[in-house]
Amino acid sequence: TDFALSLTSHVELVEQLLAVVRSIEPQWLGGSAHAEAKAQVWAVAMGVKATAPRVGHEVKRHLHGLQQVREATLKARNALERKRLALQERNHYMQKLQSLRMEFQEREQQGKGNTKEQLQKLSRNQEKLAYAESNLADSTRSSAKVAEEQ
């Protein structure tokens, strides 16, 4: 309807232009140009009215498809972010354990023993590493599953 109103206003503007042209030179356009222009504008308006519902349906269909792509992309992004965080956590505990083991070796080389607290700290960090590796494996499977779905 807005488009039809727009076309109607354009027809009125064309009529005003034709009136000005006729007032300057009455024989320049003759009488049929106005009727022909009006018929062409009417034909365009009817063509738009006939195709608008189909075009609107196609636009909605494509928008729905784009929404599905957006949702899948967000899902993949979230899975990859979880995997990145799990990998970061695993790397943290791997480095921490490596550092603790080096400290233990240095104490042993110096002939010093390791205290109960130091052994407990090593054990806790080994447990944390195992948990982080489990989380990484889960997030890797989740990321792979998301990738397969797409």
C-alpha angles and dihedrals in degrees: 000000000000089000092050090050089049091052091048091053090049090051089052091050091049089049090052090049091049090049090054091047091048092049089056097042115004095191097047098088103018118208101289101065093072093048091046092050091048091050092050093049090048090051092051091048092050091048091052092048090051096049100035096085092051092046090048090051091051092048090051090048092051092046090052089051091049090050089054090050089050092051092048091048092051090048091051092045092052092048091050091048091052089049091049092051092047090050091049091051092048092050090049093055093042090056092044092052091047090053092047092049091051089051090050091050092049091051091048091049089051089051093248121132127228118250125235089251092054091050090048090050090052091048093049092050091049089054091048090050091051090050092047091050090050090051090048091051090049093048091047090054090046092051091048091050092051090049091051091051090058 
